[in-house]
Amino acid sequence: MKENHVLINTEELINSAPPGTLSFDAVELGTSGSKTIFLLKEQRSRLIMIPENTLHVEIRSSLIMHDGVALMPLMLQFDSNPELLYLGWFDYYQSVIARECFAHLTNQDKLYLMVFCGDLDPARMISMNNNLQIWFKAHQSQLSNTLPWSPPDYGRAKLKIEGKYPTLASLWKVLGEKGIKR
């Protein structure tokens, strides 16, 4: 399973992340204030494969506790196409911004996905109803009541899960069985 960033700002994603990276950031969207957006970096040649219609996007997530660390893989897939399967990791204690993004997702009516292909202007912006809102609300108090973990602890726990599910398809399958879907 390739390395995926947890929290990355938009400019860092565009400049240094490899294609296929799924991340998130808190940004100002017009006059509606700060929102959490998901950021996807992809090759321009693959952009044509990513539909603009949100009916073709499926999102899955779960909360996996491992050695006192809460791992939250968030995956999305376009058109049920295994070549368009992406994974991002949500680390609640990575930073204040990570917790702010999580809090946004408990209240946002929409989920926003910006697809970048190497320049600062998004190649595609997709918004969809936030059907994960209840899931984020249900886990917010649980997460805020856990003891903080260190980055090395998070890294070790993540490696264990990646070892158990070595491909994106294997993790996608288990999230479909045990996690939540949109």
Protein Blocks (a to p, Z undefined) as FASTA:
>chain_A
ZZddfbdcfklmmmmpcghiacdddddehjnopaddddddddfklmmmpcfblklcccdd
ddddeehiacddddddehhiaklcccddddfklpmklmmmmmmmmmmmbdcddddehiab
dfbdcddddfklmmmmmmmmmmmmpccddfklmmmmmmmmmmmmmbfklmmmmmmmmmcc
ZZ
